[in-house]
Amino acid sequence: MTVVGRVDGLWRYPVKSMRGEELEEAFLGFARIYGDRLFAVRSAGGHKGFPYLSGREQKEMLLYRPRFRHPEKAARPINLNDAESIGPGITPLYADPAELIVDVETPSGDVLAVDDPALLRMLGEKTGGSDGLSLLRSERALTDCRPVSLFGTGTARQLASEIGAAVDARRFRANIYGDFGSAPGFVEDTLVGRTLRIGSKAVISILERDSRCKMIAIDPDTAEPNPDVLRTVARAHEGKAGVYGAVLVEGTMRRGDPIELLS
């Protein structure tokens, strides 16, 4: 086993396409990081294969701040310690849906429950009305492709050099940000087909590179677009940045944890 990096940041996104929250530790389950992309806004006018309202259609969605109403219930599965005490480790229980309710702070400062119709009306103001919008909740992560994503901080630095302007790694909305030391940017591409352990227990299989869309062009703090980010990724890196993985072993990850190459 070889340590190839460290966890620089852990993020989850309670509502798809809204602002994420940084975590000191996160439970990585088979379906997702606990609490990640639990909700999404479904759009009747969306593509049948991707029926969501996202920042691609409404960049201001990134300025909405979702937070769990009961953060202690959303921090980890409710019986995690007891389940892990039974060898080799029993799959823990998630909290009841009512305990994982989310409140959303809007760009204007109002705080609305995620299932408040007023939130859909507000989102619908820029999309021709809320009649075609509905809230979707799923026990399976409402991610675009795979349960977990990994992005190297060195990749953001390389893109900044190529573009000639600062590139905030948060644009890439990854779950795990890895610091791979002196390795070059896009080193995570070399991990495709490999297996990693993150922390003392969690194991993921890196499946493929992450194909990118216009979401990465949107500033996570202002929602202002910078087309050079997407243009550079498209022209210089085959439209891909970061990697996707599948979870082989559940476990808790923490900032600073080692990232080990197992195979």
Secondary structure, DSSP 8 states (H G I E B T S, - for coil): -EEEEEEEEEEE-SBTTS--EEESEEEE-SSSBTTTT-EEEEEEEEETTEEE--TTT-GGGGG-EEEESSHHHHSS-TTHHHHHTSTT--------GGGG-EEEE-TTS-EEETT-HHHHHHHHTTTT-STTEEEEE-SS---SSSSEEEEEHHHHHHHHHHHTS---GGGG--SEEEE-TTS-TTGGGGGTT-EEEETTTEEEEEEEEEE--GGGGB-TTT--B-HHHHHHHHHHSTTEEEEEEEEEE-EEEETT-EEEE--
